[in-house]
Amino acid sequence: MSEISTRDGAQFGQAGAQSLTFNLAGEEYGVDILAVREIRGWSRVTRVPQAPDFILGVLNLRGAIVPIMDLRLRFGLPREEYTATTVTIVVALNGRHFGMVVDAVSDVLDVRVDEIKPVPDFGAAVDTEYLKGLVAVGERMVMLLDVERLLGHDDWAMVKAAAEPEAA
């Protein structure tokens, strides 16, 4: 089977993959369905001191402490009031879990390799580091996210350090 690599080296088989799509500030995004562990309604989190603004805090998920980020804030968008459609998508990445707060979940999309378009180069004016590619679905455009880049190594270390109790 032939494979294609996105700009970050992620591999898609010829048939492609499935993406969970969601809405954020009127735009549609997709995340690899294999990374998704759970979709939860919005619930309060425990704030972590000195965490970046986009990290809302942590959530106890069946005994595991999971950092929760507001994807609007991560992308530099204005914060919105959480509503009945606001959800947290919990994803797994290299054995770690984190949650992304989004406006609403849409559906599951079958993405064929030949449908994935590269992210245009906007230069330094627009940061596209979180995008793997774009796919047109009818009249709409879905931006495929690179979840590995959403919460970097420094972010993990800061959340972990802030969430651990201080030694006496």
Backbone as JSON Lines, residues from 0, in Angstrom:
{"i":0,"aa":"M","n":[0.86,-1.18,0.0],"ca":[0.0,0.0,0.0],"c":[0.9,1.24,0.0]}
{"i":1,"aa":"S","n":[0.6,2.18,-0.87],"ca":[1.4,3.4,-0.88],"c":[0.92,4.33,0.22]}
{"i":2,"aa":"E","n":[1.83,5.19,0.67],"ca":[1.51,6.12,1.74],"c":[1.91,7.52,1.32]}
{"i":3,"aa":"I","n":[1.34,8.5,1.98],"ca":[1.68,9.89,1.75],"c":[2.03,10.51,3.09]}
{"i":4,"aa":"S","n":[2.97,11.42,3.08],"ca":[3.35,12.12,4.31],"c":[2.83,13.54,4.25]}
{"i":5,"aa":"T","n":[2.31,14.03,5.38],"ca":[1.97,15.44,5.47],"c":[3.25,16.18,5.78]}
{"i":6,"aa":"R","n":[3.19,17.51,5.9],"ca":[4.41,18.28,6.09],"c":[5.14,17.94,7.38]}
{"i":7,"aa":"D","n":[4.44,17.34,8.36],"ca":[5.11,16.99,9.62],"c":[5.57,15.54,9.62]}
{"i":8,"aa":"G","n":[5.39,14.84,8.48],"ca":[5.84,13.47,8.4],"c":[4.8,12.45,8.78]}
{"i":9,"aa":"A","n":[3.59,12.87,9.19],"ca":[2.55,11.91,9.54],"c":[2.18,11.11,8.31]}
{"i":10,"aa":"Q","n":[1.96,9.84,8.48],"ca":[1.67,8.96,7.37],"c":[0.17,8.68,7.26]}
{"i":11,"aa":"F","n":[-0.33,8.7,6.04],"ca":[-1.7,8.29,5.76],"c":[-1.61,7.18,4.73]}
{"i":12,"aa":"G","n":[-2.32,6.08,4.96],"ca":[-2.39,5.05,3.94],"c":[-3.15,5.6,2.74]}
{"i":13,"aa":"Q","n":[-3.13,4.86,1.64],"ca":[-3.77,5.33,0.42],"c":[-5.25,5.63,0.66]}
{"i":14,"aa":"A","n":[-5.88,4.85,1.5],"ca":[-7.3,5.07,1.78],"c":[-7.52,6.29,2.65]}
{"i":15,"aa":"G","n":[-6.49,6.74,3.36],"ca":[-6.63,7.91,4.21],"c":[-6.92,7.53,5.65]}
{"i":16,"aa":"A","n":[-7.7,8.37,6.3],"ca":[-8.01,8.17,7.71],"c":[-9.33,8.84,8.03]}
{"i":17,"aa":"Q","n":[-9.77,8.66,9.25],"ca":[-10.98,9.34,9.71],"c":[-10.59,10.46,10.65]}
{"i":18,"aa":"S","n":[-11.34,11.54,10.59],"ca":[-11.13,12.68,11.48],"c":[-12.42,13.01,12.19]}
{"i":19,"aa":"L","n":[-12.3,13.3,13.49],"ca":[-13.42,13.85,14.24],"c":[-13.42,15.34,13.95]}
{"i":20,"aa":"T","n":[-14.52,15.87,13.45],"ca":[-14.57,17.29,13.14],"c":[-15.31,18.04,14.24]}
{"i":21,"aa":"F","n":[-14.88,19.29,14.44],"ca":[-15.5,20.13,15.47],"c":[-15.46,21.58,15.02]}
{"i":22,"aa":"N","n":[-16.3,22.37,15.67],"ca":[-16.39,23.8,15.36],"c":[-15.65,24.6,16.42]}
{"i":23,"aa":"L","n":[-15.03,25.67,15.94],"ca":[-14.32,26.59,16.81],"c":[-14.36,27.95,16.14]}
{"i":24,"aa":"A","n":[-15.05,28.88,16.77],"ca":[-15.16,30.26,16.26],"c":[-15.65,30.31,14.82]}
{"i":25,"aa":"G","n":[-16.63,29.47,14.5],"ca":[-17.24,29.49,13.18],"c":[-16.46,28.76,12.1]}
{"i":26,"aa":"E","n":[-15.34,28.14,12.46],"ca":[-14.54,27.37,11.5],"c":[-14.6,25.9,11.89]}
{"i":27,"aa":"E","n":[-14.3,25.04,10.91],"ca":[-14.35,23.61,11.16],"c":[-12.94,23.02,11.13]}
{"i":28,"aa":"Y","n":[-12.65,22.22,12.13],"ca":[-11.35,21.57,12.29],"c":[-11.55,20.07,12.38]}
{"i":29,"aa":"G","n":[-10.49,19.33,12.11],"ca":[-10.53,17.89,12.25],"c":[-9.31,17.39,12.99]}
{"i":30,"aa":"V","n":[-9.5,16.33,13.76],"ca":[-8.41,15.71,14.49],"c":[-8.5,14.2,14.23]}
{"i":31,"aa":"D","n":[-7.34,13.56,14.1],"ca":[-7.29,12.13,13.81],"c":[-8.13,11.37,14.84]}
{"i":32,"aa":"I","n":[-9.09,10.61,14.35],"ca":[-10.02,9.89,15.24],"c":[-9.28,8.88,16.12]}
{"i":33,"aa":"L","n":[-8.14,8.37,15.66],"ca":[-7.39,7.4,16.46],"c":[-6.76,8.03,17.69]}
{"i":34,"aa":"A","n":[-6.59,9.34,17.7],"ca":[-6.03,10.03,18.87],"c":[-7.11,10.34,19.9]}
{"i":35,"aa":"V","n":[-8.38,10.33,19.5],"ca":[-9.47,10.71,20.4],"c":[-9.78,9.57,21.36]}
{"i":36,"aa":"R","n":[-9.8,9.89,22.65],"ca":[-10.11,8.89,23.67],"c":[-11.52,9.07,24.25]}
{"i":37,"aa":"E","n":[-11.99,10.31,24.25],"ca":[-13.28,10.57,24.89],"c":[-13.78,11.95,24.48]}
{"i":38,"aa":"I","n":[-15.09,12.09,24.42],"ca":[-15.72,13.39,24.21],"c":[-16.61,13.61,25.42]}
{"i":39,"aa":"R","n":[-16.36,14.7,26.14],"ca":[-17.08,14.99,27.39],"c":[-17.76,16.35,27.29]}
{"i":40,"aa":"G","n":[-18.9,16.45,27.94],"ca":[-19.5,17.77,28.09],"c":[-18.58,18.63,28.95]}
{"i":41,"aa":"W","n":[-18.71,19.94,28.82],"ca":[-17.87,20.84,29.59],"c":[-18.11,20.65,31.08]}
{"i":42,"aa":"S","n":[-17.05,20.57,31.85],"ca":[-17.13,20.55,33.31],"c":[-15.98,21.38,33.85]}
{"i":43,"aa":"R","n":[-16.18,21.91,35.05],"ca":[-15.17,22.77,35.66],"c":[-13.87,22.0,35.87]}
{"i":44,"aa":"V","n":[-12.78,22.74,35.84],"ca":[-11.45,22.17,36.04],"c":[-10.8,22.84,37.23]}
{"i":45,"aa":"T","n":[-9.73,22.24,37.73],"ca":[-8.94,22.83,38.8],"c":[-7.84,23.66,38.17]}
{"i":46,"aa":"R","n":[-7.85,24.95,38.46],"ca":[-6.88,25.88,37.88],"c":[-5.48,25.55,38.39]}
{"i":47,"aa":"V","n":[-4.49,25.65,37.5],"ca":[-3.1,25.37,37.84],"c":[-2.35,26.7,37.85]}
{"i":48,"aa":"P","n":[-1.76,27.08,39.0],"ca":[-1.03,28.35,39.07],"c":[0.13,28.38,38.07]}
{"i":49,"aa":"Q","n":[0.36,29.54,37.5],"ca":[1.47,29.81,36.59],"c":[1.41,29.03,35.28]}
{"i":50,"aa":"A","n":[0.26,28.43,34.97],"ca":[0.11,27.76,33.68],"c":[-0.18,28.82,32.62]}
{"i":51,"aa":"P","n":[0.14,28.53,31.37],"ca":[-0.19,29.49,30.31],"c":[-1.69,29.77,30.29]}
{"i":52,"aa":"D","n":[-2.09,30.93,29.77],"ca":[-3.5,31.31,29.76],"c":[-4.4,30.29,29.06]}
{"i":53,"aa":"F","n":[-3.89,29.63,28.02],"ca":[-4.73,28.69,27.27],"c":[-4.94,27.38,28.02]}
{"i":54,"aa":"I","n":[-4.15,27.12,29.07],"ca":[-4.37,25.94,29.92],"c":[-5.36,26.34,30.99]}
{"i":55,"aa":"L","n":[-6.57,25.81,30.9],"ca":[-7.62,26.16,31.86],"c":[-7.36,25.54,33.22]}
{"i":56,"aa":"G","n":[-6.69,24.4,33.24],"ca":[-6.42,23.69,34.48],"c":[-6.32,22.21,34.2]}
{"i":57,"aa":"V","n":[-6.62,21.42,35.23],"ca":[-6.54,19.97,35.1],"c":[-7.87,19.35,35.54]}
{"i":58,"aa":"L","n":[-8.09,18.15,35.05],"ca":[-9.3,17.41,35.34],"c":[-8.9,16.02,35.8]}
{"i":59,"aa":"N","n":[-9.57,15.49,36.81],"ca":[-9.33,14.13,37.25],"c":[-10.21,13.22,36.41]}
{"i":60,"aa":"L","n":[-9.57,12.46,35.53],"ca":[-10.29,11.58,34.62],"c":[-9.99,10.14,35.0]}
{"i":61,"aa":"R","n":[-10.87,9.57,35.81],"ca":[-10.71,8.19,36.28],"c":[-9.32,7.95,36.89]}
{"i":62,"aa":"G","n":[-8.89,8.89,37.73],"ca":[-7.64,8.75,38.44],"c":[-6.44,9.36,37.73]}
{"i":63,"aa":"A","n":[-6.58,9.76,36.49],"ca":[-5.48,10.39,35.76],"c":[-5.7,11.9,35.75]}
{"i":64,"aa":"I","n":[-4.63,12.66,35.97],"ca":[-4.7,14.12,35.93],"c":[-4.45,14.54,34.48]}
{"i":65,"aa":"V","n":[-5.45,15.2,33.89],"ca":[-5.42,15.54,32.48],"c":[-5.44,17.06,32.32]}
{"i":66,"aa":"P","n":[-4.41,17.66,31.68],"ca":[-4.45,19.1,31.41],"c":[-5.54,19.41,30.38]}
{"i":67,"aa":"I","n":[-6.23,20.52,30.59],"ca":[-7.31,20.93,29.71],"c":[-6.97,22.3,29.13]}
{"i":68,"aa":"M","n":[-6.97,22.39,27.79],"ca":[-6.69,23.67,27.14],"c":[-7.94,24.17,26.42]}
{"i":69,"aa":"D","n":[-8.09,25.49,26.4],"ca":[-9.14,26.12,25.61],"c":[-8.53,26.37,24.24]}
{"i":70,"aa":"L","n":[-9.01,25.68,23.23],"ca":[-8.42,25.78,21.91],"c":[-8.58,27.17,21.31]}
{"i":71,"aa":"R","n":[-9.65,27.88,21.7],"ca":[-9.79,29.28,21.24],"c":[-8.6,30.1,21.72]}
{"i":72,"aa":"L","n":[-8.26,29.98,23.0],"ca":[-7.15,30.75,23.54],"c":[-5.82,30.29,22.97]}
{"i":73,"aa":"R","n":[-5.67,29.0,22.72],"ca":[-4.43,28.48,22.13],"c":[-4.18,29.09,20.76]}
{"i":74,"aa":"F","n":[-5.28,29.34,20.02],"ca":[-5.17,29.91,18.69],"c":[-5.25,31.43,18.68]}
{"i":75,"aa":"G","n":[-5.27,32.05,19.86],"ca":[-5.3,33.51,19.92],"c":[-6.66,34.11,19.6]}
{"i":76,"aa":"L","n":[-7.71,33.33,19.73],"ca":[-9.08,33.81,19.49],"c":[-9.68,34.31,20.79]}
{"i":77,"aa":"P","n":[-10.72,35.13,20.72],"ca":[-11.35,35.61,21.96],"c":[-12.06,34.49,22.71]}
{"i":78,"aa":"R","n":[-12.02,34.57,24.03],"ca":[-12.72,33.59,24.87],"c":[-14.22,33.8,24.71]}
{"i":79,"aa":"E","n":[-14.96,32.71,24.7],"ca":[-16.42,32.76,24.6],"c":[-17.03,32.07,25.81]}
{"i":80,"aa":"E","n":[-18.25,32.41,26.1],"ca":[-18.99,31.75,27.17],"c":[-19.21,30.28,26.79]}
{"i":81,"aa":"Y","n":[-19.03,29.38,27.74],"ca":[-19.28,27.96,27.48],"c":[-20.78,27.72,27.51]}
{"i":82,"aa":"T","n":[-21.26,26.93,26.54],"ca":[-22.69,26.66,26.4],"c":[-22.95,25.17,26.49]}
{"i":83,"aa":"A","n":[-24.2,24.79,26.23],"ca":[-24.58,23.37,26.28],"c":[-23.88,22.56,25.18]}
{"i":84,"aa":"T","n":[-23.42,23.22,24.11],"ca":[-22.74,22.48,23.04],"c":[-21.22,22.43,23.24]}
{"i":85,"aa":"T","n":[-20.69,23.18,24.2],"ca":[-19.25,23.18,24.46],"c":[-18.83,21.81,24.97]}
{"i":86,"aa":"V","n":[-17.78,21.26,24.38],"ca":[-17.31,19.93,24.79],"c":[-15.8,19.94,24.97]}
{"i":87,"aa":"T","n":[-15.32,18.94,25.68],"ca":[-13.9,18.69,25.82],"c":[-13.58,17.4,25.09]}
{"i":88,"aa":"I","n":[-12.69,17.5,24.13],"ca":[-12.23,16.31,23.4],"c":[-10.92,15.88,24.06]}
{"i":89,"aa":"V","n":[-10.91,14.69,24.64],"ca":[-9.71,14.15,25.29],"c":[-8.97,13.32,24.26]}
{"i":90,"aa":"V","n":[-7.7,13.68,24.05],"ca":[-6.87,12.97,23.08],"c":[-5.66,12.36,23.8]}
{"i":91,"aa":"A","n":[-5.13,11.31,23.2],"ca":[-3.93,10.65,23.72],"c":[-2.78,10.93,22.77]}
{"i":92,"aa":"L","n":[-1.64,11.22,23.36],"ca":[-0.46,11.54,22.57],"c":[0.76,11.01,23.3]}
{"i":93,"aa":"N","n":[1.42,10.05,22.7],"ca":[2.62,9.46,23.29],"c":[2.4,9.03,24.75]}
{"i":94,"aa":"G","n":[1.28,8.39,25.01],"ca":[0.99,7.9,26.34],"c":[0.46,8.95,27.3]}
{"i":95,"aa":"R","n":[0.32,10.18,26.85],"ca":[-0.22,11.25,27.69],"c":[-1.57,11.68,27.15]}
{"i":96,"aa":"H","n":[-2.42,12.13,28.06],"ca":[-3.74,12.6,27.66],"c":[-3.85,14.1,27.93]}
{"i":97,"aa":"F","n":[-4.56,14.8,27.07],"ca":[-4.93,16.18,27.34],"c":[-6.27,16.45,26.67]}
{"i":98,"aa":"G","n":[-6.95,17.47,27.18],"ca":[-8.26,17.81,26.67],"c":[-8.24,19.14,25.94]}
{"i":99,"aa":"M","n":[-9.09,19.23,24.92],"ca":[-9.24,20.45,24.13],"c":[-10.69,20.9,24.24]}
{"i":100,"aa":"V","n":[-10.93,22.1,24.75],"ca":[-12.28,22.64,24.83],"c":[-12.6,23.28,23.49]}
{"i":101,"aa":"V","n":[-13.7,22.84,22.88],"ca":[-14.13,23.34,21.57],"c":[-15.6,23.74,21.65]}
{"i":102,"aa":"D","n":[-16.05,24.51,20.66],"ca":[-17.42,25.01,20.67],"c":[-18.45,23.89,20.51]}
{"i":103,"aa":"A","n":[-18.2,22.95,19.61],"ca":[-19.15,21.85,19.38],"c":[-18.47,20.8,18.51]}
{"i":104,"aa":"V","n":[-18.89,19.55,18.67],"ca":[-18.43,18.47,17.81],"c":[-19.38,18.37,16.63]}
{"i":105,"aa":"S","n":[-18.82,18.12,15.44],"ca":[-19.64,18.01,14.23],"c":[-19.93,16.56,13.88]}
{"i":106,"aa":"D","n":[-18.95,15.88,13.27],"ca":[-19.16,14.5,12.85],"c":[-17.82,13.83,12.61]}
{"i":107,"aa":"V","n":[-17.87,12.61,12.08],"ca":[-16.66,11.88,11.72],"c":[-16.57,11.94,10.2]}
{"i":108,"aa":"L","n":[-15.4,12.32,9.73],"ca":[-15.17,12.54,8.31],"c":[-14.15,11.54,7.79]}
{"i":109,"aa":"D","n":[-14.48,10.87,6.69],"ca":[-13.51,10.01,6.01],"c":[-12.66,10.91,5.12]}
{"i":110,"aa":"V","n":[-11.35,10.91,5.35],"ca":[-10.45,11.76,4.59],"c":[-9.55,10.88,3.73]}
{"i":111,"aa":"R","n":[-9.69,11.02,2.42],"ca":[-8.82,10.3,1.49],"c":[-7.55,11.11,1.28]}
{"i":112,"aa":"V","n":[-6.45,10.41,1.06],"ca":[-5.16,11.05,0.89],"c":[-5.19,12.07,-0.24]}
{"i":113,"aa":"D","n":[-5.83,11.74,-1.34],"ca":[-5.82,12.65,-2.48],"c":[-6.67,13.9,-2.25]}
{"i":114,"aa":"E","n":[-7.42,13.94,-1.15],"ca":[-8.23,15.11,-0.8],"c":[-7.46,16.11,0.07]}
{"i":115,"aa":"I","n":[-6.38,15.67,0.69],"ca":[-5.63,16.53,1.61],"c":[-4.75,17.49,0.83]}
{"i":116,"aa":"K","n":[-4.96,18.76,1.09],"ca":[-4.19,19.81,0.43],"c":[-3.18,20.38,1.43]}
{"i":117,"aa":"P","n":[-2.01,20.79,0.95],"ca":[-1.03,21.38,1.86],"c":[-1.51,22.72,2.41]}
{"i":118,"aa":"V","n":[-1.0,23.07,3.57],"ca":[-1.32,24.35,4.19],"c":[-0.58,25.44,3.42]}
{"i":119,"aa":"P","n":[-1.3,26.48,2.96],"ca":[-0.61,27.55,2.24],"c":[0.41,28.25,3.12]}
{"i":120,"aa":"D","n":[1.46,28.75,2.52],"ca":[2.48,29.49,3.25],"c":[2.07,30.96,3.3]}
{"i":121,"aa":"F","n":[1.7,31.41,4.49],"ca":[1.29,32.8,4.68],"c":[2.44,33.66,5.16]}
{"i":122,"aa":"G","n":[3.62,33.06,5.26],"ca":[4.77,33.8,5.77],"c":[4.68,33.93,7.27]}
{"i":123,"aa":"A","n":[5.42,34.86,7.82],"ca":[5.47,35.06,9.27],"c":[4.19,35.68,9.82]}
{"i":124,"aa":"A","n":[3.33,36.21,8.96],"ca":[2.12,36.9,9.43],"c":[1.1,35.95,10.03]}
{"i":125,"aa":"V","n":[1.08,34.68,9.58],"ca":[0.08,33.72,10.05],"c":[0.8,32.46,10.49]}
{"i":126,"aa":"D","n":[0.56,32.04,11.73],"ca":[1.19,30.84,12.27],"c":[0.31,29.63,11.95]}
{"i":127,"aa":"T","n":[0.81,28.74,11.12],"ca":[0.05,27.54,10.73],"c":[0.69,26.27,11.28]}
{"i":128,"aa":"E","n":[1.51,26.39,12.31],"ca":[2.24,25.24,12.82],"c":[1.34,24.13,13.36]}
{"i":129,"aa":"Y","n":[0.09,24.43,13.72],"ca":[-0.8,23.43,14.28],"c":[-1.6,22.69,13.23]}
{"i":130,"aa":"L","n":[-1.41,23.01,11.97],"ca":[-2.19,22.4,10.9],"c":[-1.37,21.38,10.12]}
{"i":131,"aa":"K","n":[-2.01,20.22,9.84],"ca":[-1.39,19.19,8.99],"c":[-1.74,19.4,7.54]}
{"i":132,"aa":"G","n":[-2.95,19.85,7.3],"ca":[-3.41,20.03,5.93],"c":[-4.84,20.52,5.93]}
{"i":133,"aa":"L","n":[-5.38,20.7,4.73],"ca":[-6.75,21.17,4.54],"c":[-7.49,20.19,3.65]}
{"i":134,"aa":"V","n":[-8.77,20.05,3.89],"ca":[-9.59,19.19,3.03],"c":[-10.91,19.9,2.75]}
{"i":135,"aa":"A","n":[-11.31,19.9,1.48],"ca":[-12.59,20.48,1.09],"c":[-13.66,19.41,1.2]}
{"i":136,"aa":"V","n":[-14.76,19.77,1.85],"ca":[-15.9,18.86,2.0],"c":[-17.11,19.64,1.51]}
{"i":137,"aa":"G","n":[-17.52,19.35,0.28],"ca":[-18.59,20.15,-0.31],"c":[-18.14,21.58,-0.44]}
{"i":138,"aa":"E","n":[-18.91,22.49,0.12],"ca":[-18.59,23.91,0.05],"c":[-17.75,24.39,1.24]}
{"i":139,"aa":"R","n":[-17.48,23.5,2.2],"ca":[-16.75,23.94,3.38],"c":[-15.32,23.41,3.38]}
{"i":140,"aa":"M","n":[-14.47,24.06,4.17],"ca":[-13.08,23.69,4.29],"c":[-12.84,23.23,5.72]}
{"i":141,"aa":"V","n":[-12.19,22.06,5.88],"ca":[-11.87,21.53,7.2],"c":[-10.35,21.58,7.36]}
{"i":142,"aa":"M","n":[-9.91,22.18,8.47],"ca":[-8.48,22.27,8.78],"c":[-8.1,21.09,9.66]}
{"i":143,"aa":"L","n":[-7.17,20.28,9.21],"ca":[-6.74,19.1,9.95],"c":[-5.64,19.5,10.92]}
{"i":144,"aa":"L","n":[-5.88,19.24,12.22],"ca":[-4.94,19.65,13.26],"c":[-3.84,18.63,13.51]}
{"i":145,"aa":"D","n":[-2.7,19.14,13.89],"ca":[-1.57,18.32,14.32],"c":[-1.56,18.37,15.85]}
{"i":146,"aa":"V","n":[-2.17,17.36,16.5],"ca":[-2.31,17.41,17.96],"c":[-0.97,17.36,18.67]}
{"i":147,"aa":"E","n":[0.05,16.8,18.02],"ca":[1.37,16.75,18.65],"c":[1.95,18.13,18.9]}
{"i":148,"aa":"R","n":[1.55,19.11,18.12],"ca":[2.09,20.46,18.25],"c":[1.26,21.35,19.17]}
{"i":149,"aa":"L","n":[0.06,20.9,19.55],"ca":[-0.81,21.73,20.37],"c":[-0.29,21.94,21.79]}
{"i":150,"aa":"L","n":[0.29,20.9,22.36],"ca":[0.81,21.0,23.71],"c":[2.26,20.55,23.65]}
{"i":151,"aa":"G","n":[3.16,21.51,23.56],"ca":[4.57,21.23,23.41],"c":[5.22,20.71,24.68]}
{"i":152,"aa":"H","n":[6.47,20.31,24.56],"ca":[7.23,19.74,25.68],"c":[7.3,20.72,26.86]}
{"i":153,"aa":"D","n":[7.56,21.98,26.58],"ca":[7.64,22.98,27.65],"c":[6.3,23.14,28.36]}
{"i":154,"aa":"D","n":[5.2,23.07,27.6],"ca":[3.86,23.17,28.2],"c":[3.6,21.99,29.12]}
{"i":155,"aa":"W","n":[3.96,20.76,28.68],"ca":[3.78,19.57,29.51],"c":[4.56,19.72,30.82]}
{"i":156,"aa":"A","n":[5.81,20.14,30.71],"ca":[6.66,20.27,31.89],"c":[6.09,21.29,32.87]}
{"i":157,"aa":"M","n":[5.59,22.41,32.35],"ca":[5.03,23.45,33.22],"c":[3.77,22.96,33.93]}
{"i":158,"aa":"V","n":[2.89,22.31,33.19],"ca":[1.64,21.8,33.8],"c":[1.96,20.74,34.85]}
{"i":159,"aa":"K","n":[2.87,19.84,34.53],"ca":[3.25,18.78,35.46],"c":[3.85,19.36,36.75]}
{"i":160,"aa":"A","n":[4.76,20.3,36.59],"ca":[5.4,20.91,37.76],"c":[4.4,21.68,38.62]}
{"i":161,"aa":"A","n":[3.5,22.39,37.98],"ca":[2.53,23.19,38.74],"c":[1.48,22.33,39.41]}
{"i":162,"aa":"A","n":[1.18,21.16,38.84],"ca":[0.14,20.3,39.4],"c":[0.65,19.43,40.55]}
{"i":163,"aa":"E","n":[1.98,19.25,40.66],"ca":[2.54,18.42,41.72],"c":[2.62,19.21,43.02]}
{"i":164,"aa":"P","n":[2.26,18.58,44.13],"ca":[2.38,19.27,45.41],"c":[3.85,19.54,45.74]}
{"i":165,"aa":"E","n":[4.09,20.67,46.38],"ca":[5.47,21.02,46.75],"c":[5.95,20.11,47.86]}
{"i":166,"aa":"A","n":[7.24,19.78,47.8],"ca":[7.84,18.95,48.84],"c":[8.0,19.78,50.1]}
{"i":167,"aa":"A","n":[7.81,19.16,51.22],"ca":[7.89,19.88,52.5],"c":[9.31,20.0,52.97]}
